[in-house]
Amino acid sequence: MSARSRISVLLGALWVVSVCTAATNARLDGLSAAIKRGDYPKTTSVLVVQQGKLVFERYFGEGHRTMLNDTRSAMKAITALAVGAAIADGAIPSAQTPAFQYFADLRPLQHDTSDKEAITLADLMSMSSALDCDDNDDNSVGSEDRMHEQRNWTRWGVDLPTYPGFSRDIHGLGLWRYCTLNAVLAGQVIQRVTHEPVDQYVERRIFAPLGIEQWAVSYTHLDVYKRQADIRSKKYGRYMSCWMSSSRVQTTLTGPSTCIAI
């Protein structure tokens, strides 16, 4: 998929965070013209935030201020924010906590190896876990397309094999591979340690403090939160601004900015 298609299909609402000089304004006007010409199909909005303030706002096509944009995988990082909140709440010791200890009810696990037992929440959030999972590889046994075929994503996910010869670099991270299942399993850990549906936890601990009142999520048939959210463009800006400022994250979560560190 081309970069242009990724912007059109996955983001919908394009957010640019930069310093607005006269030259920048000219480029933004040029971008608006290009969108109107159809160069970036399905783009619904372009907003620019400078130092936490909205300085540029345009809507296109069916887009409008109250539209809930389908953010797709752009909202996967919300899981990391939720892990940071759970750490602040004392529900999780740290991001280095082994993740599979929270799936004791699903044991015995298939393909249970020392590499699988050593997978941490940081591994899941950084897309560097030992699980044999790569969404960019059609032959991967743990790809997102194969996950969608399963009735129980969590059961299937914890039973996946690990990569033969898995190793970590000098920073303790495995090889980066984009894998949707990592975010799914991290979300299931949050749900288990907080004893609260993960979407409700996200709403209470992250969205509410950021003033994000209206949003929508989708689920699997077993009520597994898919880790995507439909959200207004302006509210998405607040979410992105939260990521841009570790101090704001710390204030919002009333705890460590672990979600930024990884």
RABELJO-V886483 format. One record per helix or strand of 3 or more residues. SS is the DSSP state (H for helix, E for strand). FROM is the first residue (numbers start at 1). TO is the last residue. Records with the same first field share a line. If there is no record, write none. Layout:
# RABELJO-V886483
SS=FROM-TO  FROM-TO
This chain:
# RABELJO-V886483
H=3-11  22-37  72-75  78-88  99-106  114-117  121-125  144-148  153-158  180-194  198-207  233-244  246-253  258-261
E=13-17  45-50  53-59  215-219  225-231
